[in-house]
């Protein structure tokens, strides 16, 4: 039996965790605005019906349109 001071499996796991932490730090530096959840999700929803909004146009419900409702 070898008398090593540190288990090779523990070395691999530790090295993996260190590499993942370094990648996370560099990811934060490259994309600083991502991952700040609730503000971005709230802005992407219709204030009247709560449906997700895709694009820049008004919601299909028409409640957040400048006229105040759906015409027709």
C-alpha positions as CSV (number, residue, x, y, z in Angstrom):
1,X,0.0,0.0,0.0
2,X,1.3,3.5,-0.9
3,X,1.8,6.0,1.8
4,X,0.8,9.1,-0.1
5,X,-0.3,12.1,1.8
6,X,-3.3,13.0,-0.4
7,X,-5.8,10.7,-2.1
8,X,-5.6,10.9,-5.9
9,X,-9.4,11.1,-6.2
10,X,-9.5,14.0,-3.8
11,X,-6.8,15.7,-5.9
12,X,-8.9,15.3,-9.1
13,X,-12.1,16.6,-7.3
14,X,-10.2,19.6,-5.9
15,X,-8.6,20.4,-9.2
16,X,-12.0,20.2,-10.9
17,X,-13.6,22.6,-8.3
18,X,-10.7,25.1,-8.6
19,X,-11.0,25.1,-12.5
20,X,-14.8,25.6,-12.2
21,X,-14.3,28.5,-9.8
22,X,-11.8,30.2,-12.2
23,X,-14.1,29.7,-15.1
24,X,-17.0,31.3,-13.0
25,X,-14.8,34.3,-12.2
26,X,-13.9,34.9,-15.8
27,X,-17.5,34.4,-16.9
28,X,-18.5,37.1,-14.4
29,X,-15.9,39.5,-15.8
30,X,-16.9,38.8,-19.4
31,X,-20.7,39.1,-18.8
32,X,-21.2,41.2,-15.7
33,X,-24.9,41.9,-16.2
34,X,-26.1,38.3,-16.5
35,X,-27.5,36.4,-13.6
36,X,-29.0,39.3,-11.7
37,X,-32.5,37.6,-12.0
38,X,-35.6,39.4,-10.7
39,X,-35.0,42.8,-12.3
40,X,-34.5,41.4,-15.7
41,X,-37.4,39.0,-15.5
42,X,-39.8,41.6,-14.2
43,X,-38.9,44.0,-17.0
44,X,-39.6,41.3,-19.7
45,X,-43.2,40.8,-18.5
46,X,-46.4,42.7,-19.3
47,X,-47.4,44.7,-16.2
48,X,-51.1,44.1,-16.9
49,X,-51.4,40.4,-17.6
50,X,-47.9,39.1,-16.6
51,X,-47.2,37.3,-19.9
52,X,-43.6,37.3,-21.1
53,X,-42.9,39.9,-23.7
54,X,-40.8,39.1,-26.7
55,X,-39.6,42.0,-28.8
56,X,-40.3,45.7,-28.3
57,X,-43.9,45.9,-29.4
58,X,-47.0,46.1,-27.1
59,X,-48.4,43.0,-25.4
60,X,-51.2,41.1,-27.1
61,X,-53.6,41.9,-24.2
62,X,-53.4,45.6,-25.1
63,X,-53.6,46.7,-21.5
64,X,-50.1,48.2,-21.5
65,X,-50.6,50.0,-24.9
66,X,-50.8,53.8,-24.8
67,X,-54.5,53.7,-25.7
68,X,-55.3,51.7,-22.6
69,X,-57.1,48.7,-24.2
70,X,-57.7,46.6,-27.2
71,X,-59.6,48.2,-30.0
72,X,-62.0,46.1,-32.0
